[in-house]
Amino acid sequence: MTLFAGPHINCRVMETRVDTARIFNIQRYSLNDGQGIRTVIFFKGCPHHCPWCANPESISPKRETVRRESKCLHCVPCLQDADECPSGAFEHIGRDVTLETLEREVIMKDDIFFRASGGGVTLSGGEVLLQAKFATRLLQRLRQYGIHTAIETAGDGPLSRLLPLARQCDEVLFDLKIMDVEQAKTAIGINQPRVLDNFRQLVAEGIHLIPRLPLIPGFTLSEANVEQVLKFLLPLGIRKLHLLPFHRYGEPKYRLLGQQWIMSDVAVPRDEEIVAIRRMAENAGFQVTTGG
């Protein structure tokens, strides 16, 4: 399976977009990305390189095209064009959308499910902070319709970009990953001091935050890392924590993209490992949810 990259798009250019955004998926009827039944809009582009990422198609900000060998008819000549491919072997990943497009595709189609379940719309990625101006406008539009709003973020960006976005959210699902500063920088490319400072600032602003901790063997799944997370949250008055155990659902996507997944030999956490971390947090006074 082969990956054909589209034209290069600089992340800084994406940050300044207001009228359009680059997304790669709209997932409906989600139950794990905020309260109620939710529609999740996945923004394309991420500045980090978490080895366990379940959405590798989200990392590049470029518009990409993949070829599914199982569908390919091996036409001669091959146009390598997803819009013209007779078998659907070629497929675009990433499209540019306007606010009006998302309004038609999300609000008009899914509003009844939001209102019946207490759900809403969650903006995910990738990293939504790379397209914060557009995302902020979208959330403003959603709130005008009375729709519950949320974002999923690692919080690693300028506060001037994060704060206006968070103010338009009913809740912010905030990932805390590797607490050790040097390991966070080298292993996943995250500026952990900035992440923690941003978290504190959002708490001070009264933003409803739900911290989440991926449980990744060799990276975050250790008592030492969890203890640092708990010690950070306790003085801030945060008593909720979502645990996200490592899974292998994204592995086929790496093959589709023609990439090697370096976590292929890593085993998923055993139940007893997850239970031990859960009890550790609960004993510290946290209300723990496992699985998002």
C-alpha positions in Angstrom: 0.0 0.0 0.0 1.5 3.3 -1.1 1.2 6.8 0.2 1.2 9.8 -2.2 1.7 13.1 -0.4 -0.1 16.2 -1.5 1.5 19.7 -1.6 3.4 20.7 1.5 1.5 22.9 4.0 3.4 24.7 6.7 1.9 24.3 10.2 2.3 28.0 10.8 0.2 28.7 7.7 -2.5 26.4 9.1 -2.5 28.3 12.4 -3.6 31.5 10.7 -6.5 29.9 8.8 -9.9 31.4 9.7 -12.3 30.6 6.8 -11.2 27.0 6.2 -9.8 24.1 8.1 -8.2 20.8 7.0 -9.9 17.8 8.6 -9.6 14.1 7.8 -12.7 12.5 9.4 -16.1 13.2 11.0 -17.1 10.4 13.4 -20.7 10.2 14.5 -22.3 8.4 17.5 -19.1 8.5 19.6 -19.5 7.7 23.3 -15.9 8.2 24.4 -15.0 11.8 23.6 -17.2 13.7 26.1 -20.7 13.4 27.5 -23.6 11.9 25.7 -23.7 11.0 22.0 -21.1 13.1 20.2 -19.9 13.9 16.7 -16.1 14.2 16.6 -14.4 16.3 14.0 -10.7 15.3 13.5 -8.4 18.1 12.5 -5.3 17.2 10.4 -1.8 18.0 11.5 0.1 17.4 14.8 3.5 18.8 15.9 4.2 15.8 18.1 5.4 12.2 17.4 3.9 9.9 19.9 4.9 6.4 18.9 1.6 5.0 20.1 -0.6 7.4 18.1 -3.8 5.6 17.0 -4.4 8.1 14.2 -1.2 8.3 12.2 -3.1 9.8 9.3 -3.6 12.8 11.5 0.1 13.7 11.9 1.0 15.2 8.6 -0.8 18.5 7.8 -0.5 17.6 4.1 -3.4 16.4 2.1 -2.5 12.8 1.2 -3.7 10.0 -1.0 -3.4 6.3 -0.2 -3.8 3.3 -2.5 -5.5 0.1 -1.2 -3.8 -2.8 -3.0 -6.8 -5.1 -2.4 -9.0 -2.8 -4.5 -6.5 -2.0 -7.2 -7.3 -3.1 -10.8 -3.7 -2.1 -12.0 -5.1 0.0 -14.8 -2.7 1.1 -17.5 -2.1 3.9 -17.4 -2.8 4.5 -13.7 -4.0 8.0 -13.1 -3.2 7.9 -9.4 -6.3 10.1 -8.9 -8.8 9.3 -6.2 -11.6 11.2 -8.0 -11.1 9.1 -11.2 -10.1 5.7 -9.8 -12.8 3.2 -11.1 -12.3 0.8 -8.2 -11.9 3.2 -5.3 -8.4 1.9 -4.7 -7.1 5.5 -4.3 -8.5 7.5 -1.4 -7.9 11.0 -0.2 -7.0 11.7 3.4 -7.7 15.3 4.3 -10.1 17.8 2.9 -10.5 21.5 3.3 -13.9 22.6 4.7 -15.6 25.9 5.6 -17.7 26.7 8.6 -20.8 26.5 6.4 -19.9 23.1 5.2 -19.5 21.8 8.8 -22.7 23.4 9.8 -24.5 21.5 7.1 -22.7 18.2 7.8 -22.8 18.3 11.6 -25.4 20.7 13.1 -28.2 20.0 10.7 -27.7 16.2 10.7 -26.9 15.4 14.3 -28.6 18.1 16.4 -31.5 15.8 17.4 -29.0 13.2 18.8 -27.2 15.9 20.8 -30.3 17.2 22.4 -31.7 13.7 23.1 -28.5 12.4 24.8 -27.0 15.6 26.2 -24.2 15.1 23.8 -22.5 17.5 21.4 -19.4 18.1 19.2 -15.8 17.4 20.1 -12.9 18.8 18.1 -10.0 16.3 18.0 -7.0 15.6 15.8 -4.2 15.6 15.2 -3.9 18.7 17.4 -6.7 21.2 17.1 -4.4 24.0 18.4 -2.7 24.1 15.0 -6.0 25.4 13.5 -7.1 27.3 16.6 -8.6 30.3 14.9 -11.0 28.3 12.8 -11.8 26.0 15.6 -12.6 28.9 17.9 -15.0 30.3 15.3 -16.6 26.9 14.9 -17.1 26.4 18.6 -18.7 29.9 18.8 -21.1 28.9 16.0 -22.0 25.6 17.8 -22.6 27.4 21.1 -25.0 29.8 19.3 -27.1 26.7 18.5 -26.9 25.6 22.1 -24.7 22.6 21.3 -22.4 21.2 24.0 -18.7 21.7 22.9 -15.4 20.0 23.8 -11.9 19.7 22.5 -9.2 17.1 22.9 -5.8 18.5 23.2 -2.3 18.0 24.5 -2.2 21.6 25.5 1.3 22.2 23.9 0.8 25.6 22.3 0.9 29.3 23.1 -1.7 30.3 25.7 -2.8 33.1 23.4 -4.1 30.3 21.1 -5.3 27.9 23.7 -7.3 30.2 26.0 -9.7 31.7 23.5 -10.4 28.2 22.2 -10.9 26.7 25.7 -13.3 29.6 26.6 -15.7 28.3 23.9 -15.7 24.8 25.4 -18.1 23.2 27.9 -15.2 20.9 28.7 -11.6 20.4 27.7 -10.2 16.9 27.5 -6.6 17.6 28.3 -4.0 14.8 27.8 -1.2 14.6 30.3 1.4 12.2 29.0 5.0 11.9 30.0 5.7 14.1 33.1 9.5 13.9 32.9 10.5 17.0 31.0 13.5 15.6 29.1 11.8 12.3 28.3 8.7 14.2 27.1 10.8 16.3 24.8 12.9 13.5 23.3 10.3 10.8 23.1 7.3 12.7 21.8 8.4 16.2 21.2 6.3 17.9 23.8 7.2 21.0 25.8 6.0 19.7 29.1 6.7 22.8 31.2 4.5 24.8 28.8 1.8 22.1 28.9 1.6 22.2 32.7 1.6 25.9 32.9 -1.2 26.1 30.3 -3.2 23.6 32.4 -2.7 25.8 35.5 -3.8 28.8 33.5 -7.0 27.1 32.3 -7.8 26.0 35.9 -7.4 29.7 37.0 -9.8 30.7 34.3 -12.4 28.3 35.6 -12.3 26.1 32.5 -13.9 22.7 33.0 -10.9 20.4 32.5 -10.9 16.6 32.4 -7.3 15.4 32.6 -6.5 12.2 30.7 -3.6 9.9 31.0 -2.7 7.4 28.2 -1.3 4.2 29.8 1.5 3.3 27.4 4.1 0.6 28.4 7.6 2.0 28.4 6.4 5.7 28.4 3.6 6.6 30.8 2.6 3.3 32.4 4.6 3.5 35.5 3.9 4.3 39.2 6.4 7.1 39.1 4.8 8.8 36.1 1.3 8.4 37.6 2.4 9.7 40.9 3.7 12.8 39.3 0.4 13.3 37.5 -1.5 13.0 40.8 0.8 15.3 42.6 0.4 17.9 39.9 -3.4 17.7 39.9 -4.1 17.6 43.6 -3.2 21.2 44.5 -5.3 22.4 41.6 -8.5 20.9 43.0 -8.9 18.5 40.1 -10.4 15.2 41.2 -11.3 13.5 37.9 -9.0 11.5 35.8 -9.5 9.4 32.7 -7.2 6.5 32.0 -6.7 5.6 28.4 -5.0 2.1 28.1 -2.8 1.4 25.1 -4.5 -0.4 22.3 -3.6 -1.7 18.8 -6.6 -0.3 16.9 -4.4 2.0 14.8 -2.0 -0.6 13.6 -3.7 -1.2 10.2 -3.5 2.5 9.4 0.3 2.4 9.6 0.3 -0.4 7.0 -2.1 1.6 4.8 0.3 4.6 5.0 3.3 2.4 4.2 4.8 3.2 7.6 6.4 0.9 10.2 4.7 1.0 13.6 7.4 0.9 16.2 4.9 -0.3 18.8 4.0 -3.4 17.0 5.8 -5.7 19.5 4.4 -3.9 22.6 1.8 -5.8 24.5 -1.4 -4.1 25.7 -1.4 -3.5 29.4 -2.7 -6.4 31.5 -5.9 -5.9 33.5 -4.1 -6.1 36.8 -1.7 -3.3 35.7 -4.7 -1.0 34.8 -6.4 -1.9 38.1 -3.3 -1.1 40.1 -3.1 2.4 38.5 -6.8 2.9 39.0 -6.6 2.0 42.7 -3.6 4.3 43.1 -5.6 7.3 41.7 -8.7 6.4 43.7 -6.8 6.1 46.9 -5.5 9.6 46.3 -9.1 10.8 46.1 -9.7 10.8 42.3 -12.9 9.7 40.5 -11.4 7.5 37.8 -12.9 6.6 34.4 -11.1 3.9 32.3 -11.4 4.2 28.6 -12.3 7.8 28.0 
